[in-house]
Amino acid sequence: MMRYLFYISELYAFAIVRPLQKTILERGDEAAWFFDDPERLSVYLRPSERRLSTVAEVKAWNPCAVFVPGNVAPDFFPGIKVELFHGFNARKRNSGRGHFRIRNFFDLYCTQGPDTTGPFKELEQRLGFFEVHETGWPKMDPLFWGDGADDGLVKTRPRVLFTSTFTPRLSAAPVLADTVEELVKTGKYEWVVNFHPKMDPKVVDRYRAMQGDDLAYVDTDDIIPLLKSADIMVSDTSSVLSEFLLLGRPVVTFNNREPGPHLINITDPELLEQSIAHGLTHPPDLMDRIQSYTNHIHPYRDGRSSLRVLMATDALVQKGLGHLKPKPFNLGRRLKVRMQLGYYWF
């Protein structure tokens, strides 16, 4: 029996690893969770899910692999360290490095599709201390399972899902607040709003104040049901828009950093209403471009990315790390993790 650990730092990670946990348990193996901020995150754990609370417990449990939907992994935890990523490559930074920054923690990178596999394969060849396998993203598996679409909201009109990044210079939420409020008053659409957990609380309060028959603000650790229930998305440069596009549905973006032909991008809030109406007609040329884009970022529609992640992980566990170069010592980052978890041994 194999044991796997999830190292969790943010609320959004729950939806990424739960499909993987489902696959692990269905195989008859074991899974456990470790939180770097347990006071904030452990309340979202389900009664049937196992939590390890201390480094000593992790060492005693001795997982063969640690799955991380984030940037940092405790090097002193047993098992190979597997990067799952916290989102698609949203290209939020001018340098282009963000998604491909190597922080010297991971033995295996499980990429989502050709868009990111190529650059990571180049890094694998150049650096030599990790493997890269294209598996698809576990979070997307439930998108194609055909269940779990009921979010408790009965849809009587076209539903608009509004998402936004928390990054102030990129966020559409504060800029579009007045426009959204006016559109809500028309009653044409049913609005569902969900923002990144790090969104400015003042912005969140602004949208919560709009709640009523035509708008609901939803806090959730699993956005998949909201994606499946919406007819169109309004966003900015948030990576969640790529998740929604996998359903073959249109996205209106405001000041997207790289507004490709798969998006309806606007720079004037006054164009929001007509852009939503246009998107809901599903223009054939736009739908073709969405299909082409999603095939590039995540071509898998079989709901089996979690299984591919496990297969790649098990293969490296069996092979061992002897064929890989040693990782850079990474002293500063290793010390930071040790200070956070109160573990100071090397």
Backbone torsions as a table, in degrees:
resi	resn	phi	psi	omega
1	MET	NA	131.7	-177.8
2	MET	-95.0	147.3	177.9
3	ARG	-119.9	133.9	-177.5
4	TYR	-129.5	140.2	-178.7
5	LEU	-115.0	140.6	172.2
6	PHE	-105.1	123.4	177.4
7	TYR	-102.3	113.4	-166.5
8	ILE	-116.6	130.3	-179.8
9	SER	-120.0	-18.5	-176.8
10	GLU	-139.6	156.6	-178.0
11	LEU	-60.5	-37.5	-177.1
12	TYR	-64.1	-15.8	-178.3
13	ALA	-68.8	-25.1	-178.1
14	PHE	-57.3	-46.0	-177.8
15	ALA	-70.1	-20.7	179.6
16	ILE	-77.7	-41.3	-173.1
17	VAL	-95.1	-17.1	-177.5
18	ARG	-63.7	-39.8	173.4
19	PRO	-61.2	-34.6	176.9
20	LEU	-67.5	-41.7	176.7
21	GLN	-60.6	-42.3	178.4
22	LYS	-57.2	-44.8	-179.4
23	THR	-66.7	-40.6	178.5
24	ILE	-60.7	-48.5	-176.9
25	LEU	-67.8	-36.0	177.9
26	GLU	-64.4	-26.6	176.4
27	ARG	-79.6	-9.2	-176.7
28	GLY	89.6	12.4	178.5
29	ASP	-96.5	-178.3	-174.3
30	GLU	-117.9	148.2	177.3
31	ALA	-135.8	147.6	177.0
32	ALA	-144.4	164.0	-175.4
33	TRP	-120.2	146.0	172.0
34	PHE	-135.7	130.7	-178.1
35	PHE	-110.5	133.3	176.3
36	ASP	-80.4	-12.3	175.1
37	ASP	-135.8	72.6	-171.0
38	PRO	-62.1	-33.2	-178.8
39	GLU	-61.8	-37.1	-178.3
40	ARG	-83.3	-34.6	-167.9
41	LEU	-104.1	-29.3	-171.7
42	SER	-64.7	-21.3	-179.1
43	VAL	-67.1	-17.3	-179.6
44	TYR	-89.4	-2.9	179.5
45	LEU	-74.0	140.2	179.1
46	ARG	-82.3	155.5	-177.0
47	PRO	-56.5	-32.1	-177.4
48	SER	-82.3	-7.2	-175.7
49	GLU	-92.7	138.9	-173.9
50	ARG	-92.5	130.6	178.5
51	ARG	-114.1	135.0	170.4
52	LEU	-103.9	128.5	-168.7
53	SER	-99.0	-20.5	-175.3
54	THR	-132.5	161.0	175.8
55	VAL	-61.3	-38.3	179.2
56	ALA	-60.7	-39.9	178.1
57	GLU	-65.1	-39.2	178.3
58	VAL	-63.2	-44.4	-179.5
59	LYS	-64.6	-39.3	179.6
60	ALA	-69.1	-36.7	-179.8
61	TRP	-71.8	-31.6	169.8
62	ASN	58.0	63.9	178.4
63	PRO	-67.3	151.2	176.7
64	CYS	-80.9	-19.2	-179.2
65	ALA	-153.2	149.4	176.3
66	VAL	-119.1	118.2	179.5
67	PHE	-94.1	132.1	-173.9
68	VAL	-130.8	111.3	172.4
69	PRO	-90.2	56.1	-176.5
70	GLY	-165.3	-159.8	-172.2
71	ASN	-103.8	-14.6	-169.9
72	VAL	-128.7	139.8	175.8
73	ALA	-134.9	132.7	176.2
74	PRO	-63.3	115.9	-177.8
75	ASP	-67.6	-18.7	-177.2
76	PHE	-87.5	-3.3	172.5
77	PHE	-75.3	142.9	174.6
78	PRO	-63.9	158.2	173.6
79	GLY	94.4	159.2	176.0
80	ILE	-71.0	152.4	-177.1
81	LYS	-104.5	124.8	-172.6
82	VAL	-117.6	121.7	178.0
83	GLU	-86.3	121.9	178.5
84	LEU	-104.1	-16.9	-178.6
85	PHE	75.7	149.0	-178.8
86	HIS	-98.7	-3.1	177.7
87	GLY	-177.9	179.8	173.7
88	PHE	-76.5	167.6	179.7
89	ASN	-73.8	98.5	-176.5
90	ALA	-84.0	-7.8	178.0
91	ARG	54.8	53.2	-177.7
92	LYS	-82.4	-16.9	-173.8
93	ARG	-110.9	147.4	179.9
94	ASN	-63.7	-33.4	-175.6
95	SER	-69.5	-23.6	-176.6
96	GLY	77.0	0.2	-175.0
97	ARG	-81.5	-26.2	-166.2
98	GLY	-42.9	-58.9	-175.1
99	HIS	-68.7	-24.6	-173.7
100	PHE	-106.8	15.7	178.2
101	ARG	-71.7	127.3	179.8
102	ILE	-96.8	117.8	-175.8
103	ARG	-103.7	7.9	170.5
104	ASN	68.4	29.2	176.9
105	PHE	-106.8	-25.1	-163.2
106	PHE	-106.1	145.8	175.5
107	ASP	-95.7	-23.8	-175.7
108	LEU	-143.3	130.0	173.3
109	TYR	-110.2	121.2	178.1
110	CYS	-100.5	102.1	-172.6
111	THR	-86.2	161.2	-170.6
112	GLN	-90.7	-28.7	-178.2
113	GLY	-179.1	-179.0	-175.4
114	PRO	-55.1	-31.7	-178.2
115	ASP	-55.8	-38.0	-178.3
116	THR	-107.5	-21.1	-178.2
117	THR	-62.8	-44.4	-177.8
118	GLY	-56.6	-55.1	178.9
119	PRO	-60.2	-37.9	179.6
120	PHE	-70.8	-33.0	176.2
121	LYS	-64.4	-37.9	176.1
122	GLU	-63.1	-41.5	177.6
123	LEU	-66.1	-38.5	177.7
124	GLU	-58.4	-46.4	-178.9
125	GLN	-66.8	-38.2	-175.6
126	ARG	-76.4	-39.5	-172.9
127	LEU	-95.8	-41.6	169.9
128	GLY	80.0	4.5	-178.0
129	PHE	-110.3	18.6	173.7
130	PHE	-155.8	163.1	173.8
131	GLU	-107.3	156.6	177.5
132	VAL	-128.6	128.2	176.0
133	HIS	-133.8	133.4	175.7
134	GLU	-83.4	119.2	-174.7
135	THR	-125.1	-18.3	-162.9
136	GLY	85.0	170.4	-172.4
137	TRP	-107.1	123.3	-178.8
138	PRO	-53.0	-35.5	-178.1
139	LYS	-57.5	-29.5	-175.9
140	MET	-81.6	-11.0	-178.0
141	ASP	-54.7	-49.8	-178.1
142	PRO	-64.4	-18.1	177.0
143	LEU	-61.7	-24.6	-175.2
144	PHE	-117.1	12.2	177.8
145	TRP	-85.4	-18.8	176.7
146	GLY	79.8	15.1	176.4
147	ASP	-138.0	175.4	175.4
148	GLY	74.5	20.2	-177.4
149	ALA	-83.8	-11.1	-176.3
150	ASP	-79.4	111.6	178.9
151	ASP	-100.0	9.4	178.7
152	GLY	85.9	0.2	-180.0
153	LEU	-110.8	123.5	-179.9
154	VAL	-83.7	123.4	-175.3
155	LYS	-89.2	118.6	179.0
156	THR	-113.5	-13.4	178.5
157	ARG	-139.3	172.3	173.4
158	PRO	-54.2	134.1	-178.2
159	ARG	-101.2	127.3	177.7
160	VAL	-105.6	121.4	175.4
161	LEU	-99.3	120.0	-179.7
162	PHE	-105.1	118.2	176.3
163	THR	-123.3	157.1	-178.5
164	SER	-157.1	142.6	175.1
165	THR	-70.7	155.0	178.7
166	PHE	-83.7	-14.5	-177.7
167	THR	-61.6	115.6	-170.8
168	PRO	-54.7	-42.8	-175.5
169	ARG	-72.2	-14.9	-177.3
170	LEU	-111.9	-11.3	-171.5
171	SER	-76.0	129.8	175.9
172	ALA	-84.5	-17.8	-171.3
173	ALA	-57.0	-50.7	-179.4
174	PRO	-68.7	-33.2	-176.4
175	VAL	-72.6	-36.4	-174.8
176	LEU	-93.2	1.5	-173.9
177	ALA	-56.0	-49.0	-178.5
178	ASP	-64.4	-40.9	-179.5
179	THR	-64.9	-45.1	178.5
180	VAL	-61.3	-42.9	-179.4
181	GLU	-59.3	-40.6	178.7
182	GLU	-67.9	-39.0	178.9
183	LEU	-67.8	-35.8	178.0
184	VAL	-60.6	-38.9	-177.7
185	LYS	-64.8	-23.4	-179.6
186	THR	-72.1	-24.2	-179.8
187	GLY	74.5	8.7	-178.3
188	LYS	-68.8	-35.0	-172.9
189	TYR	-127.5	159.8	171.7
190	GLU	-101.1	118.4	-175.1
191	TRP	-99.4	134.8	170.9
192	VAL	-124.2	127.2	-175.2
193	VAL	-116.6	131.0	176.6
194	ASN	-144.5	121.2	-178.1
195	PHE	-112.8	162.9	175.8
196	HIS	-57.0	143.3	-179.8
197	PRO	-57.0	-21.9	-179.0
198	LYS	-92.9	7.8	-179.8
199	MET	-59.3	145.3	177.0
200	ASP	-53.7	122.0	-178.7
201	PRO	-55.6	-30.8	178.7
202	LYS	-65.8	-36.4	177.0
203	VAL	-68.3	-42.9	177.8
204	VAL	-59.3	-44.3	179.8
205	ASP	-62.5	-35.0	178.8
206	ARG	-60.1	-42.5	-178.2
207	TYR	-80.0	-33.0	175.4
208	ARG	-60.6	-32.9	-179.9
209	ALA	-68.3	-17.8	178.6
210	MET	-84.8	-5.9	-172.0
211	GLN	-61.7	143.5	179.3
212	GLY	175.4	-149.9	-178.1
213	ASP	-66.7	-22.2	-172.4
214	ASP	-111.8	-4.9	178.7
215	LEU	-148.2	136.3	174.7
216	ALA	-127.5	131.2	172.0
217	TYR	-95.1	125.0	-173.0
218	VAL	-119.0	121.1	168.9
219	ASP	-95.2	130.1	-178.8
220	THR	-156.8	152.7	173.2
221	ASP	-93.7	5.2	-179.8
222	ASP	-145.3	102.2	-177.0
223	ILE	-83.5	-8.9	-175.0
224	ILE	-54.9	-47.3	178.0
225	PRO	-59.3	-33.9	177.2
226	LEU	-68.1	-40.2	177.2
227	LEU	-60.7	-46.3	-175.6
228	LYS	-66.9	-25.8	-175.6
229	SER	-91.2	-12.6	-174.4
230	ALA	-89.5	152.4	177.6
231	ASP	-95.3	-27.1	-179.2
232	ILE	-155.7	153.0	178.5
233	MET	-117.2	145.5	167.9
234	VAL	-115.5	130.6	-175.9
235	SER	-154.4	-159.3	-179.1
236	ASP	-137.7	-102.1	174.6
237	THR	-117.4	22.1	178.8
238	SER	-67.4	139.8	-179.8
239	SER	-68.6	-17.5	-178.3
240	VAL	-67.0	-20.2	178.8
241	LEU	-64.2	-31.6	176.9
242	SER	-66.8	-34.9	176.7
243	GLU	-62.6	-42.9	-179.1
244	PHE	-67.4	-38.6	-179.8
245	LEU	-60.9	-26.1	178.4
246	LEU	-61.9	-19.6	176.2
247	LEU	-81.7	-3.7	-178.2
248	GLY	73.0	36.3	-179.4
249	ARG	-124.1	151.5	-171.5
250	PRO	-76.9	155.6	177.6
251	VAL	-130.3	129.1	171.7
252	VAL	-98.5	124.3	-180.0
253	THR	-115.1	151.3	176.3
254	PHE	-112.7	116.5	178.6
255	ASN	53.7	44.9	174.7
256	ASN	-62.9	140.3	-175.7
257	ARG	-66.0	-34.9	178.2
258	GLU	-131.6	77.3	-173.0
259	PRO	-75.6	82.8	-179.9
260	GLY	-69.7	173.9	-176.1
261	PRO	-69.4	-7.7	178.1
262	HIS	-84.0	-3.9	-178.2
263	LEU	-116.7	154.2	167.7
264	ILE	-100.4	94.9	-174.3
265	ASN	-99.0	136.4	177.4
266	ILE	-126.5	155.8	176.1
267	THR	-120.3	-2.1	-179.4
268	ASP	-122.1	119.4	-179.9
269	PRO	-54.8	-27.2	-178.6
270	GLU	-66.9	-16.3	180.0
271	LEU	-88.6	-0.8	-173.9
272	LEU	-62.9	-48.4	-175.1
273	GLU	-61.2	-48.4	-178.3
274	GLN	-68.3	-29.2	178.6
275	SER	-70.3	-39.3	175.4
276	ILE	-62.4	-46.4	179.8
277	ALA	-60.7	-41.3	178.9
278	HIS	-64.2	-45.8	-179.4
279	GLY	-60.7	-36.8	-177.9
280	LEU	-69.6	-12.4	174.1
281	THR	-81.0	-8.2	179.9
282	HIS	52.8	62.2	178.1
283	PRO	-55.5	129.8	-175.0
284	PRO	-55.6	-40.7	-178.7
285	ASP	-65.6	-38.3	177.0
286	LEU	-65.2	-43.2	-177.9
287	MET	-65.0	-35.4	176.4
288	ASP	-64.8	-39.7	-179.7
289	ARG	-69.9	-34.5	175.3
290	ILE	-62.8	-44.0	179.7
291	GLN	-60.8	-43.8	179.9
292	SER	-63.3	-43.3	-179.3
293	TYR	-64.2	-47.3	-176.3
294	THR	-67.9	-30.9	175.3
295	ASN	-64.2	-27.8	-179.4
296	HIS	-80.5	-37.9	-176.2
297	ILE	-88.3	-30.7	-175.9
298	HIS	-161.9	85.6	-174.0
299	PRO	-76.6	-2.9	-172.0
300	TYR	-88.8	123.7	179.9
301	ARG	-122.9	18.1	-173.5
302	ASP	-99.2	-4.0	-179.1
303	GLY	66.9	26.4	-176.5
304	ARG	-124.2	22.6	178.5
305	SER	-65.1	-35.5	178.1
306	SER	-60.2	-40.9	179.0
307	LEU	-64.9	-40.0	178.2
308	ARG	-65.7	-36.9	175.6
309	VAL	-60.8	-46.1	-179.8
310	LEU	-63.8	-39.9	179.6
311	MET	-63.8	-42.8	178.3
312	ALA	-66.3	-38.5	179.7
313	THR	-66.7	-47.7	-179.0
314	ASP	-62.1	-36.9	179.5
315	ALA	-63.7	-40.1	-180.0
316	LEU	-74.2	-35.6	175.4
317	VAL	-59.3	-45.2	-178.9
318	GLN	-67.1	-39.2	-178.1
319	LYS	-73.1	-34.7	-174.3
320	GLY	84.4	177.8	-175.3
321	LEU	-105.6	8.7	-175.4
322	GLY	-63.3	-24.8	-179.1
323	HIS	-82.7	-8.3	-178.6
324	LEU	-95.8	152.1	174.2
325	LYS	-69.2	155.8	174.7
326	PRO	-64.1	145.0	176.2
327	LYS	-71.1	152.0	169.7
328	PRO	-57.5	151.8	-172.2
329	PHE	-62.9	-33.9	169.2
330	ASN	62.2	39.4	-168.8
331	LEU	-58.7	-48.8	-175.8
332	GLY	-59.6	-46.8	-179.1
333	ARG	-69.2	-36.9	179.0
334	ARG	-65.0	-40.4	177.7
335	LEU	-63.8	-39.6	-179.1
336	LYS	-61.6	-43.1	178.7
337	VAL	-65.7	-41.3	180.0
338	ARG	-63.3	-40.9	178.4
339	MET	-64.3	-40.0	-178.8
340	GLN	-65.1	-38.5	-176.1
341	LEU	-98.9	0.3	177.8
342	GLY	68.0	35.5	-178.2
343	TYR	-126.8	119.2	-169.5
344	TYR	-119.4	13.8	178.8
345	TRP	-87.0	147.3	174.0
346	PHE	-117.0	NA	NA
